[in-house]
């Protein structure tokens, strides 16, 4: 059995986040010790590691909940899990394209600025006037 502190140390998930995951149902509410401390099982530790890894990959809590639920029925085909991963991959590719446009525009703005006084600062002026941007970002 693990304390919440040990769960946090082993997974790198902060204690308030573990409590939040309990509140939203991603982790079952654990049993309590005679001193009323949370006591987690090795299955709980594995579930928390699963959630942490999924969050590191950028999956939403909703998607993580769906994947966690799917993982509880190992005889199912992985079609639903594949669909969740594929949709997240597509959204990630869209986000990467947006970030690349943002990088280009920020680089252009930063290099046009001569670091003179703030009244003539190209960075400030381009933030005030979106028409100064060359691309939609």
N, C-alpha and C positions, 0 to 999 in steps of 0.2 A: 504494500500500500504506500501511496505517495502523498505527501502534503502538497498544498497549492504552491508553496515555495519551491519544492523539489520539481514539480511539474514545470514551473517557470524556468528553472535552471536547466533542466534537461532539454527543453524545446526552444528556449529563447523567447517565449511568449510572455508578455508582462502579466502580472497577477490581475490587474483590472480587466484586461482583455479576456483572460480565462473566465472570470466571473461573467463578463458580457456574453461570451459564447454559451455559457450555461443558461443565461436569461433568454437568449434567442433560440435555444434548443439544439445548438450544434453539438454540445456535449451534455450528456445526461447529468442531472444534479447528483453529486456524489453522496455517499454515505457520510456519516459524521462519527468522530471519535467520542469517547466519553467526555472529553473536554470541549465538545462541539466544534472541533476542527474538521474541515473537509478532508476526506480520505479517498484518493483516487486509485483505481486499479491499473494494471498494465494495459488493459484494453483502452482505458481513458487516455493513458499516455500515448498510445498508438494513434488514437483518434485525433488528439491535439497535434501530434507531429504531422498527420495527414492534412489537417486544417492549415497549419503553418506553411507547409510546402505549397499547398494550393494557393494560399495568399501570396507567397513569394512569386508564384507564376501569374499573379494578377487576377485570379478568378474572383468573382463576386461572392459574397456570403450566400446568396441565393443559389448560385451554381454549386458552391461547396456543399450546401445542404442537400441538393439533389444528388450529387456524386456520393456523398456519405450514405444517403438512403439507398442508393443503388448498390453500394459496397456491402450492404447487409444481406443482399440476396445474390450470392455468388453464382447461382445456376442461371441467372438471366444472361442474355446476350449483351455484349458491350455496345450495342447500337446507340443507346441513349447517352452513354458516357462519351462515345465518339462524337456524337452530335454536339454535346456541350463543349468539348475540346475544340472541335472544328469552328464553331461559332465564335469562341473566344480567340482563336487564331486569326480569323478574319477581322474581328474588331481590333486586334493588336496590330495587324498590318495597316489598317486604316489609321490608327493612332500614330504609328511610325511615320507614315506619309505626312500626316499633319505636323508632326514634330520636325521632320526634315524641312518642310516649308518654313516653319517657325525659326529653325536654325539659320536658314538662308537670310531671312528678313532681319533677324537680330544681328547677324554678322554684318550685314549691309549698314544697318543703323549705327552700330558700334564703330565701324571703320570710318563712317562719314563724320563722326563727332571729332572735333579737334581739341577737346578738353579745355576749351576757353572758358568764358564765363557762362553761368547758367542761363542768362537771358538770351544767349545765342546758341544754346546747346541743342544739337541736332536730335539727340535722344529725346529730350523733353518735348521739342517741337513736333517730332513725329508721333509721339504719344498723344499730343493734343490734336493733331490733324492727321487722321487716318489716310487721307489722300496722298500723303507723303510716302506711304508704303508702296512698294512695287508689286507685291503679290497679296492675294487674299490668304490670310492665315487664320 
